[in-house]
Amino acid sequence: MLVTFTSTDRVETAINAAQVSFVTPVSDGTRIRFGEGRSVTVIEPLAEVVELLNRTLRGPEG
């Protein structure tokens, strides 16, 4: 399940919600971390990121 956010360089970024391991607020927005030291920083606030990830993982019935 892919979720689209806007990275700090204003480019759309699609991530696989099932691969997210950690989400934290940073001065530029929200950092989304994956396994093996990979991460992306997006401009959306933490609450919005968490809501979109949860909604995606719950699916259409959730």
N, C-alpha and C positions, 0 to 999 in steps of 0.2 A: 504494500500500500504506500503510494508516494504522496508526499505533501510538498507543496510549493511555497517557498519563502523568498524574501529579497535579501541578498547578501549585502554586506556593507559597501561594496563597490557598485551597488544598484543593479546587479545582474540576478535574474530569477534563478533560484537554486531548488532542485527537486531532491528530496531525501526519502529514504525508506524508513518509515516510522518504526518498523519492527527492529531496526538496527540501532536505534538511539539508546545510549547507555547512561547519559547524564546531560542535564540541561541546567545552565547557570546564567544569571544576569551579569553583564559586563557593561562598561561605559558606553560602548557602541550599540548595544542592543541585547541580544541573547546568544550565548555560545551553545551549540548543540554538539555533543561529543559522541563518537562512535568507537568501536573497538580499534585496537592497534594504534592508538594515538592520533587518530584522524578527528578533525573537528571543522565546523563552519560557524562563522558568526553572522547572524542575520539581524536586520533592523527592527523586526517585530518585538514587542515587549514579551517578557517571560510568560505572563498569564495567557496571552494569545497563542504563543507557541505550544504551551502545555495543553490548552483546550483543543487546538487543531490536531495535535498528536493523539490525544485521548479519543477524540471523535473518530479519527481515522482507524484507530485500533479496535474500537467498539463495532465499527461497521454500520451499515444502513439501519439495522434494527435497534441499535443501542442508543 
